[in-house]
Amino acid sequence: MKDKFADLEEPRKRTLPTAIAVLVAITALFAYRLSHTKPIELSGLVESVAADHVARVHLDNGLTVNAKVSSSRDPSSGQRVTVLETVSLLSTPAYVVQEEAPSQ
């Protein structure tokens, strides 16, 4: 005797590949959107600058980060600077000292 619900149920052979395809599509969309985000502009005070053009910056939001200096001239300690935060998919955020922040 044939099961009367056999025609109504979705076969498992099609459900698993469809679920995996949807998961891959959502992950790809998330990775694409994250890779095309604009850098976030933050401001802070330079605490110190190392010889390899890396500045330790205390941001206005309370974080202290190591940021690479993009210009040829290193900022001095105590100078207010603009820092760009770049977010990537599989690593920690990267910080770059872009320029001297405008006076307020």
All heavy atoms as an XYZ file, in Angstrom:
788
protein
N       0.838     -1.174      0.000
C       0.000      0.000      0.000
C       0.886      1.242      0.000
O       1.843      1.340      0.776
C      -0.888     -0.019      1.233
C      -1.818      1.122      1.306
S      -2.963      0.804      2.651
C      -3.745      2.334      2.703
N       0.562      2.187     -0.819
C       1.353      3.401     -0.968
C       0.969      4.399      0.128
O      -0.204      4.569      0.449
C       1.111      3.994     -2.349
C       1.973      5.184     -2.633
C       1.759      5.673     -4.051
C       2.598      6.887     -4.278
N       2.390      7.507     -5.543
N       1.984      5.068      0.671
C       1.748      6.075      1.695
C       1.082      7.290      1.055
O       1.553      7.815      0.046
C       3.089      6.469      2.329
C       2.923      7.426      3.488
O       1.786      7.612      3.960
O       3.943      7.989      3.921
N      -0.018      7.770      1.655
C      -0.743      8.885      1.041
C      -0.003     10.223      1.172
O      -0.313     11.174      0.474
C      -2.146      9.002      1.627
C      -2.195      9.322      3.096
C      -3.639      9.394      3.558
C      -3.714      9.689      5.038
N      -5.100      9.782      5.503
N       0.988     10.296      2.063
C       1.759     11.538      2.229
C       3.066     11.527      1.430
O       3.823     12.482      1.476
C       2.070     11.770      3.711
C       0.850     12.001      4.539
C       0.393     11.034      5.421
C       0.138     13.188      4.418
C      -0.734     11.248      6.183
C      -0.990     13.403      5.182
C      -1.441     12.435      6.069
N       3.332     10.470      0.705
C       4.579     10.347     -0.046
C       4.706     11.429     -1.115
O       5.798     11.926     -1.376
C       4.676      8.969     -0.675
N       3.617     11.816     -1.734
C       3.671     12.830     -2.777
C       3.748     14.250     -2.212
O       4.147     15.179     -2.907
C       2.443     12.726     -3.684
C       2.432     11.408     -4.453
O       3.542     10.873     -4.703
O       1.337     10.938     -4.792
N       3.379     14.458     -0.953
C       3.356     15.789     -0.352
C       4.693     16.189      0.263
O       4.998     17.376      0.354
C       2.271     15.861      0.727
C       0.837     15.610      0.261
C      -0.099     15.613      1.446
C       0.424     16.660     -0.750
N       5.486     15.247      0.706
C       6.744     15.544      1.371
C       7.860     15.795      0.362
O       7.927     15.160     -0.685
C       7.139     14.388      2.291
C       6.182     14.198      3.451
C       6.577     13.008      4.317
O       7.542     12.313      3.981
O       5.887     12.782      5.316
N       8.737     16.727      0.724
C       9.909     17.036     -0.111
C      10.936     15.918      0.084
O      11.255     15.564      1.216
C      10.500     18.379      0.323
C      11.683     18.831     -0.464
C      11.315     19.364     -1.835
O      10.153     19.736     -2.053
O      12.218     19.390     -2.683
N      11.445     15.359     -0.988
C      12.468     14.320     -0.844
C      13.743     14.899     -0.207
O      14.137     16.021     -0.483
C      12.744     13.881     -2.272
C      11.637     14.402     -3.093
C      11.062     15.562     -2.373
N      14.390     14.132      0.656
C      15.603     14.581      1.336
C      16.769     14.776      0.372
O      17.701     15.494      0.659
C      15.991     13.598      2.424
C      15.036     13.614      3.580
C      15.583     12.766      4.707
N      14.642     12.696      5.788
C      14.731     13.415      6.900
N      15.718     14.247      7.048
N      13.837     13.280      7.844
N      16.710     14.164     -0.757
C      17.794     14.295     -1.734
C      17.893     15.720     -2.268
O      18.948     16.153     -2.688
C      17.583     13.327     -2.893
C      17.737     11.885     -2.510
C      17.508     10.987     -3.691
C      17.590      9.518     -3.286
N      17.320      8.632     -4.397
N      16.798     16.474     -2.265
C      16.821     17.851     -2.761
C      16.953     18.868     -1.637
O      17.391     19.991     -1.860
C      15.542     18.146     -3.545
C      15.561     17.523     -4.927
C      14.378     17.973     -5.705
N      13.257     17.075     -5.405
C      12.022     17.276     -5.781
N      11.702     18.336     -6.457
N      11.084     16.410     -5.481
N      16.592     18.543     -0.424
C      16.591     19.488      0.687
C      18.007     19.853      1.130
O      18.314     21.029      1.302
C      15.813     18.911      1.887
O      14.506     18.549      1.448
C      15.709     19.928      2.998
N      18.866     18.884      1.318
C      20.224     19.147      1.798
C      21.046     19.976      0.807
O      21.638     20.987      1.207
C      20.937     17.831      2.122
C      22.343     17.986      2.710
C      22.291     18.757      4.028
C      22.973     16.633      2.901
N      21.082     19.653     -0.479
C      21.832     20.508     -1.410
C      21.279     21.933     -1.498
O      22.035     22.894     -1.620
C      21.708     19.798     -2.754
C      21.411     18.387     -2.410
C      20.630     18.433     -1.136
N      19.982     22.081     -1.391
C      19.381     23.413     -1.420
C      19.774     24.213     -0.184
O      20.119     25.401     -0.284
C      17.849     23.311     -1.513
O      17.506     22.536     -2.661
C      17.210     24.679     -1.604
N      19.765     23.585      0.967
C      20.159     24.267      2.201
C      21.625     24.674      2.151
O      21.990     25.779      2.565
C      19.893     23.367      3.405
N      22.479     23.819      1.625
C      23.909     24.150      1.506
C      24.106     25.287      0.509
O      24.894     26.204      0.752
C      24.706     22.892      1.107
C      24.720     21.897      2.270
C      26.130     23.266      0.710
C      25.328     20.561      1.933
N      23.377     25.278     -0.587
C      23.490     26.349     -1.588
C      23.047     27.690     -1.011
O      23.682     28.722     -1.259
C      22.666     26.003     -2.818
N      21.987     27.698     -0.231
C      21.520     28.939      0.402
C      22.550     29.433      1.407
O      22.851     30.634      1.467
C      20.142     28.716      1.070
C      19.769     29.878      1.970
C      19.084     28.497      0.022
N      23.127     28.554      2.188
C      24.154     28.931      3.165
C      25.392     29.509      2.479
O      25.932     30.521      2.922
C      24.536     27.720      4.017
C      25.515     27.979      5.148
C      24.915     28.924      6.166
C      25.907     26.680      5.803
N      25.829     28.897      1.395
C      26.982     29.403      0.644
C      26.672     30.772      0.048
O      27.504     31.682      0.062
C      27.401     28.392     -0.443
C      28.372     29.001     -1.434
C      28.003     27.154      0.194
N      25.473     30.966     -0.472
C      25.086     32.251     -1.057
C      25.064     33.362     -0.008
O      25.540     34.475     -0.252
C      23.728     32.131     -1.733
N      24.539     33.076      1.170
C      24.497     34.070      2.245
C      25.913     34.407      2.708
O      26.240     35.578      2.933
C      23.626     33.564      3.411
C      22.155     33.554      2.980
C      23.806     34.425      4.651
C      21.228     32.897      3.966
N      26.774     33.406      2.842
C      28.163     33.646      3.240
C      28.909     34.478      2.200
O      29.656     35.394      2.542
C      28.888     32.304      3.464
O      28.158     31.537      4.436
C      30.304     32.510      3.937
N      28.690     34.185      0.927
C      29.338     34.945     -0.145
C      28.865     36.397     -0.150
O      29.661     37.321     -0.325
C      29.071     34.292     -1.488
N      27.587     36.618      0.065
C      27.049     37.975      0.116
C      27.631     38.739      1.300
O      28.002     39.908      1.171
C      25.523     37.934      0.205
C      24.818     39.274      0.249
C      25.054     40.047     -1.043
C      23.330     39.082      0.486
N      27.729     38.091      2.456
C      28.318     38.722      3.646
C      29.776     39.089      3.396
O      30.212     40.194      3.717
C      28.201     37.772      4.841
C      28.888     38.274      6.072
C      28.359     39.318      6.807
C      30.078     37.697      6.493
C      29.002     39.778      7.943
C      30.722     38.154      7.613
C      30.175     39.194      8.355
N      30.545     38.196      2.812
C      31.961     38.464      2.532
C      32.118     39.601      1.521
O      32.997     40.456      1.662
C      32.640     37.202      2.013
N      31.275     39.635      0.508
C      31.331     40.701     -0.493
C      31.018     42.057      0.133
O      31.717     43.035     -0.094
C      30.347     40.397     -1.626
C      30.254     41.504     -2.636
C      31.242     41.669     -3.595
C      29.191     42.404     -2.628
C      31.173     42.688     -4.531
C      29.109     43.425     -3.549
C      30.104     43.567     -4.497
O      30.041     44.583     -5.395
N      29.973     42.113      0.940
C      29.601     43.387      1.566
C      30.655     43.851      2.553
O      30.929     45.041      2.642
C      28.247     43.265      2.253
C      27.147     42.954      1.296
C      25.861     43.672      1.432
N      25.684     44.553      2.525
C      25.242     45.794      2.361
N      24.972     46.238      1.168
N      25.039     46.562      3.403
N      31.247     42.943      3.295
C      32.269     43.325      4.269
C      33.535     43.803      3.577
O      34.197     44.721      4.055
C      32.585     42.141      5.191
C      33.524     42.449      6.348
C      32.888     43.481      7.281
C      33.829     41.196      7.134
N      33.874     43.224      2.443
C      35.092     43.620      1.751
C      34.953     44.965      1.042
O      35.946     45.571      0.672
C      35.503     42.549      0.742
O      34.551     42.479     -0.303
N      33.735     45.449      0.850
C      33.524     46.714      0.161
C      33.059     47.835      1.095
O      32.478     48.810      0.646
C      32.513     46.527     -0.973
C      33.087     45.794     -2.128
N      33.223     44.431     -2.149
C      33.596     46.233     -3.297
C      33.761     44.064     -3.277
N      34.008     45.132     -4.004
N      33.317     47.697      2.383
C      32.947     48.760      3.309
C      34.012     49.846      3.300
O      35.195     49.587      3.077
C      32.794     48.227      4.751
O      34.004     47.608      5.146
C      31.641     47.250      4.855
N      33.588     51.064      3.541
C      34.513     52.186      3.580
C      35.211     52.207      4.934
O      34.638     51.813      5.947
C      33.757     53.492      3.372
C      33.187     53.629      1.989
C      32.495     54.960      1.821
C      31.930     55.075      0.424
N      31.226     56.337      0.225
N      36.464     52.698      4.965
C      37.161     52.807      6.250
C      36.439     53.786      7.179
O      35.838     54.761      6.731
C      38.537     53.344      5.865
C      38.677     53.101      4.416
C      37.300     53.083      3.847
N      36.535     53.530      8.465
C      35.905     54.376      9.473
C      36.934     55.409      9.929
O      38.064     55.062     10.272
C      35.443     53.523     10.668
C      34.466     52.453     10.199
C      34.811     54.388     11.744
C      34.209     51.379     11.233
N      36.546     56.680      9.932
C      37.443     57.742     10.393
C      37.277     57.925     11.887
O      36.180     58.139     12.378
C      37.142     59.052      9.669
C      37.683     59.109      8.279
C      37.644     60.513      7.704
O      37.443     61.483      8.456
O      37.819     60.625      6.488
N      38.395     57.839     12.609
C      38.424     58.044     14.052
C      39.467     59.114     14.354
O      40.373     59.342     13.562
C      38.803     56.742     14.761
C      37.931     55.531     14.456
C      38.603     54.263     14.959
C      36.577     55.691     15.093
N      39.356     59.738     15.494
C      40.383     60.703     15.883
C      40.934     60.316     17.242
O      40.280     59.645     18.032
C      39.816     62.118     15.906
O      38.796     62.219     16.871
N      42.163     60.731     17.495
C      42.797     60.409     18.759
C      44.104     61.153     18.939
O      44.518     61.944     18.081
N      44.747     60.890     20.067
C      46.015     61.518     20.402
C      47.149     60.512     20.287
O      47.018     59.368     20.723
C      45.986     62.063     21.835
C      45.105     63.263     22.089
C      45.040     63.558     23.575
C      45.626     64.461     21.337
N      48.261     60.953     19.711
C      49.432     60.094     19.569
C      50.119     59.986     20.930
O      50.429     60.996     21.565
C      50.409     60.671     18.519
C      51.670     59.843     18.449
C      49.746     60.748     17.165
N      50.328     58.756     21.393
C      51.057     58.528     22.639
C      52.548     58.421     22.373
O      53.351     59.006     23.092
C      50.559     57.258     23.331
C      49.178     57.386     23.907
C      48.750     56.130     24.639
O      49.499     55.127     24.642
O      47.657     56.150     25.212
N      52.930     57.657     21.355
C      54.346     57.499     21.011
C      54.453     57.017     19.575
O      53.493     56.546     18.996
C      55.017     56.483     21.952
O      54.420     55.210     21.797
N      55.669     57.174     19.018
C      55.926     56.728     17.647
C      57.198     55.891     17.657
O      58.225     56.313     18.192
C      56.086     57.920     16.684
C      56.366     57.430     15.281
C      54.856     58.797     16.701
N      57.127     54.701     17.066
C      58.297     53.822     16.981
C      59.095     54.165     15.724
O      58.639     54.897     14.845
C      57.843     52.371     16.943
N      60.294     53.619     15.631
C      61.185     53.899     14.502
C      60.661     53.318     13.191
O      61.022     53.793     12.128
C      62.571     53.346     14.798
N      59.799     52.310     13.245
C      59.303     51.671     12.017
C      57.981     52.277     11.530
O      57.179     51.603     10.896
C      59.174     50.167     12.223
C      58.290     49.815     13.410
O      57.902     50.737     14.161
O      57.973     48.631     13.574
N      57.736     53.552     11.822
C      56.544     54.296     11.387
C      55.253     53.682     11.914
O      54.253     53.601     11.203
C      56.476     54.412      9.866
C      57.613     55.164      9.270
N      57.791     56.515      9.438
C      58.645     54.757      8.515
C      58.869     56.903      8.811
N      59.425     55.846      8.243
N      55.266     53.244     13.149
C      54.067     52.748     13.813
C      53.822     53.629     15.031
O      54.700     53.779     15.881
C      54.212     51.270     14.243
C      53.004     50.821     15.037
C      54.397     50.394     13.022
N      52.634     54.222     15.085
C      52.290     55.126     16.179
C      51.305     54.449     17.117
O      50.415     53.720     16.684
C      51.680     56.406     15.626
N      51.480     54.684     18.387
C      50.528     54.213     19.395
C      49.574     55.377     19.631
O      49.986     56.444     20.072
C      51.253     53.819     20.665
C      50.373     53.159     21.675
C      51.239     52.366     22.657
N      50.455     51.687     23.637
C      49.875     50.514     23.454
N      50.032     49.903     22.312
N      49.179     49.952     24.403
N      48.279     55.157     19.298
C      47.291     56.228     19.336
C      46.189     55.874     20.316
O      45.641     54.770     20.283
C      46.682     56.457     17.922
C      45.666     57.585     17.952
C      47.768     56.734     16.920
N      45.870     56.838     21.192
C      44.741     56.685     22.111
C      43.541     57.350     21.452
O      43.496     58.565     21.300
C      45.047     57.323     23.472
C      43.963     57.115     24.466
N      43.760     55.918     25.097
C      42.999     57.947     24.925
C      42.727     56.022     25.907
N      42.250     57.251     25.813
N      42.565     56.532     21.023
C      41.401     57.042     20.296
C      40.412     57.697     21.252
O      40.413     57.436     22.454
C      40.721     55.906     19.533
C      41.590     55.189     18.499
C      40.824     54.018     17.906
C      42.041     56.142     17.416
N      39.548     58.541     20.691
C      38.548     59.240     21.496
C      37.521     58.302     22.115
O      36.907     58.640     23.115
C      37.830     60.295     20.646
C      38.746     61.451     20.288
O      39.794     61.617     20.948
O      38.414     62.192     19.334
N      37.342     57.118     21.531
C      36.380     56.160     22.088
C      36.978     55.317     23.218
O      36.326     54.431     23.737
C      35.804     55.260     20.991
C      36.848     54.384     20.325
O      37.996     54.329     20.745
N      36.436     53.698     19.275
N      38.248     55.568     23.583
C      38.868     54.883     24.708
C      39.854     53.791     24.337
O      40.612     53.331     25.181
N      39.863     53.343     23.098
C      40.797     52.300     22.662
C      42.192     52.874     22.458
O      42.343     54.021     22.061
C      40.340     51.689     21.335
C      39.163     50.739     21.364
C      38.783     50.343     19.943
C      39.497     49.510     22.158
N      43.187     52.071     22.707
C      44.558     52.414     22.365
C      45.020     51.403     21.323
O      44.990     50.202     21.567
C      45.472     52.367     23.601
O      44.956     53.283     24.571
C      46.885     52.755     23.254
N      45.430     51.904     20.143
C      45.770     51.027     19.027
C      47.145     51.378     18.480
O      47.642     52.488     18.671
C      44.726     51.136     17.892
C      43.363     50.684     18.362
C      44.660     52.533     17.330
N      47.747     50.408     17.807
C      48.970     50.645     17.048
C      48.552     50.898     15.606
O      47.880     50.073     15.002
C      49.907     49.445     17.117
C      50.457     49.232     18.501
O      50.676     50.174     19.240
N      50.659     47.985     18.872
N      48.955     52.055     15.075
C      48.543     52.431     13.735
C      49.768     52.739     12.885
O      50.709     53.386     13.343
C      47.634     53.651     13.788
N      49.747     52.284     11.643
C      50.826     52.557     10.711
C      50.699     53.996     10.224
O      49.614     54.459      9.910
C      50.747     51.589      9.530
C      51.898     51.691      8.576
C      51.965     50.453      7.725
C      53.064     50.525      6.708
N      54.373     50.729      7.257
N      51.830     54.705     10.143
C      51.840     56.095      9.683
C      51.966     56.091      8.165
O      52.906     55.515      7.616
C      52.993     56.882     10.339
C      53.019     58.302      9.820
C      52.876     56.844     11.850
N      51.019     56.760      7.480
C      51.021     56.727      6.024
C      51.878     57.827      5.401
O      52.286     57.722      4.257
C      49.594     56.835      5.485
O      49.048     58.087      5.839
N      52.164     58.878      6.133
C      52.969     59.966      5.568
C      54.457     59.729      5.861
O      54.828     58.885      6.668
C      52.533     61.310      6.148
O      52.783     61.336      7.536
N      55.295     60.495      5.184
C      56.739     60.336      5.377
C      57.197     60.945      6.706
O      58.225     60.553      7.250
C      57.502     60.976      4.218
O      57.193     62.357      4.152
N      56.440     61.891      7.220
C      56.799     62.538      8.486
C      55.971     61.949      9.620
O      54.740     61.901      9.540
C      56.527     64.037      8.363
C      57.288     64.867      9.384
C      56.835     66.273      9.283
N      55.581     66.307     10.042
C      54.869     67.377     10.272
N      55.203     68.503      9.773
N      53.772     67.314     10.983
N      56.627     61.500     10.667
C      55.927     60.921     11.810
C      55.291     62.023     12.654
O      55.865     63.090     12.824
C      56.898     60.126     12.682
C      57.369     58.840     12.037
O      56.675     58.361     11.123
O      58.421     58.328     12.443
N      54.091     61.765     13.199
C      53.489     62.753     14.103
C      54.226     62.769     15.437
O      54.887     61.801     15.818
C      52.056     62.248     14.265
C      52.125     60.792     13.977
C      53.236     60.607     13.001
N      54.114     63.858     16.135
C      54.787     63.960     17.438
C      53.835     63.497     18.538
O      52.611     63.459     18.356
C      55.236     65.396     17.684
O      54.123     66.262     17.635
N      54.393     63.156     19.684
C      53.578     62.714     20.816
C      52.676     63.850     21.267
O      53.089     65.002     21.333
C      54.470     62.284     21.972
O      55.208     61.151     21.612
N      51.428     63.522     21.572
C      50.456     64.515     21.997
C      49.705     65.178     20.857
O      48.796     65.973     21.094
N      50.073     64.885     19.640
C      49.418     65.484     18.471
C      48.101     64.774     18.185
O      48.012     63.561     18.262
C      50.340     65.389     17.261
C      49.810     66.042     16.015
C      50.803     65.951     14.864
O      51.866     65.353     14.996
N      50.439     66.529     13.749
N      47.061     65.554     17.843
C      45.756     64.982     17.482
C      45.809     64.589     16.014
O      46.193     65.386     15.168
C      44.644     65.992     17.729
C      43.272     65.433     17.415
C      42.171     66.245     18.022
N      42.031     66.050     19.454
C      41.482     64.973     20.018
N      41.076     63.975     19.271
N      41.350     64.880     21.315
N      45.420     63.334     15.717
C      45.476     62.803     14.351
C      44.158     62.126     13.982
O      43.365     61.779     14.849
C      46.633     61.783     14.183
C      47.976     62.451     14.289
C      46.496     60.644     15.166
N      43.970     61.948     12.677
C      42.842     61.183     12.155
C      43.348     59.788     11.810
O      44.369     59.636     11.149
C      42.270     61.845     10.890
O      41.842     63.162     11.221
C      41.100     61.061     10.350
N      42.627     58.776     12.279
C      43.011     57.373     12.066
C      41.909     56.690     11.263
O      40.727     56.859     11.551
C      43.217     56.648     13.421
C      43.549     55.198     13.219
C      44.286     57.343     14.241
N      42.307     55.940     10.238
C      41.348     55.156      9.454
C      41.360     53.712      9.945
O      42.425     53.094     10.050
C      41.700     55.191      7.974
C      41.591     56.533      7.278
C      42.019     56.394      5.825
C      40.193     57.076      7.360
N      40.183     53.178     10.234
C      40.044     51.779     10.653
C      39.459     50.990      9.483
O      38.370     51.280      9.012
C      39.124     51.665     11.860
C      38.890     50.233     12.296
C      37.873     50.132     13.409
O      37.157     51.104     13.674
O      37.791     49.055     14.001
N      40.208     49.998      9.017
C      39.762     49.149      7.923
C      39.440     47.764      8.466
O      40.285     47.139      9.100
C      40.851     49.046      6.843
O      41.225     50.356      6.452
C      40.342     48.296      5.634
N      38.228     47.302      8.212
C      37.786     45.999      8.697
C      37.919     44.993      7.557
O      37.508     45.258      6.434
C      36.327     46.068      9.177
C      35.855     44.720      9.667
C      36.172     47.109     10.257
N      38.511     43.832      7.846
C      38.601     42.774      6.845
C      37.925     41.516      7.382
O      37.619     41.423      8.557
C      40.059     42.498      6.472
O      40.765     42.079      7.604
N      37.725     40.559      6.499
C      36.917     39.391      6.836
C      37.579     38.464      7.848
O      36.979     38.084      8.834
C      36.577     38.615      5.560
C      35.671     37.412      5.719
C      34.321     37.840      6.280
C      35.472     36.713      4.403
N      38.836     38.104      7.628
C      39.459     37.073      8.457
C      40.610     37.578      9.325
O      41.432     36.791      9.772
C      39.958     35.935      7.565
C      38.863     35.198      6.788
C      39.478     34.180      5.853
C      37.876     34.538      7.721
N      40.700     38.876      9.546
C      41.779     39.381     10.401
C      41.261     40.522     11.265
O      40.134     40.988     11.114
C      42.954     39.851      9.538
O      42.564     40.963      8.761
N      42.116     40.966     12.166
C      41.742     42.067     13.050
C      41.719     43.368     12.257
O      42.321     43.465     11.194
C      42.749     42.182     14.207
O      44.047     42.420     13.656
C      42.761     40.930     15.052
N      41.041     44.391     12.772
C      41.014     45.676     12.063
C      42.411     46.270     11.921
O      43.253     46.124     12.798
C      40.147     46.564     12.957
C      39.371     45.636     13.810
C      40.201     44.407     13.972
N      42.645     46.943     10.796
C      43.926     47.610     10.550
C      43.724     49.113     10.736
O      42.724     49.681     10.295
C      44.411     47.315      9.142
N      44.681     49.759     11.394
C      44.595     51.182     11.661
C      45.731     51.895     10.951
O      46.870     51.447     10.977
C      44.678     51.447     13.166
C      43.532     50.841     13.941
C      43.649     49.585     14.532
C      42.328     51.511     14.072
C      42.600     49.022     15.231
C      41.270     50.958     14.770
C      41.416     49.722     15.342
O      40.369     49.165     16.036
N      45.404     53.048     10.326
C      46.393     53.839      9.604
C      46.224     55.295     10.020
O      45.119     55.845      9.952
C      46.202     53.721      8.072
C      47.184     54.602      7.333
C      46.344     52.283      7.635
N      47.337     55.928     10.455
C      47.314     57.354     10.753
C      47.344     58.075      9.422
O      48.304     57.980      8.670
C      48.527     57.775     11.624
C      48.545     59.277     11.816
C      48.498     57.065     12.958
N      46.255     58.795      9.129
C      46.139     59.425      7.825
C      46.717     60.836      7.824
O      47.500     61.179      6.963
C      44.680     59.459      7.392
C      44.508     60.000      5.982
C      43.061     60.089      5.595
O      42.188     60.183      6.421
N      42.820     60.051      4.303
N      46.336     61.655      8.760
C      46.742     63.053      8.728
C      46.554     63.680     10.097
O      45.960     63.079     10.992
C      45.901     63.823      7.702
C      44.423     63.758      8.034
C      43.538     64.317      6.928
O      43.911     64.193      5.750
O      42.491     64.855      7.277
N      47.021     64.879     10.216
C      46.811     65.644     11.424
C      45.353     66.070     11.453
O      44.808     66.527     10.449
C      47.718     66.874     11.434
C      47.620     67.677     12.683
C      48.579     68.853     12.676
O      49.534     68.833     11.919
O      48.330     69.783     13.444
N      44.697     65.880     12.584
C      43.282     66.241     12.701
C      43.142     67.749     12.762
O      44.004     68.444     13.296
C      42.673     65.597     13.945
N      42.066     68.288     12.207
C      41.865     69.745     12.267
C      41.639     70.196     13.706
O      41.076     69.478     14.521
C      40.621     69.972     11.416
C      39.952     68.655     11.306
C      41.002     67.617     11.496
N      42.080     71.400     14.006
C      41.909     71.952     15.349
C      40.443     72.251     15.608
O      39.727     72.665     14.716
C      42.720     73.239     15.501
O      44.063     72.984     15.259
N      40.045     72.031     16.843
C      38.636     72.284     17.187
C      38.503     73.538     17.989
O      39.302     73.973     18.683
C      38.078     71.114     17.993
C      38.042     69.866     17.162
C      37.521     68.687     17.969
O      37.290     68.767     19.170
N      37.322     67.567     17.299
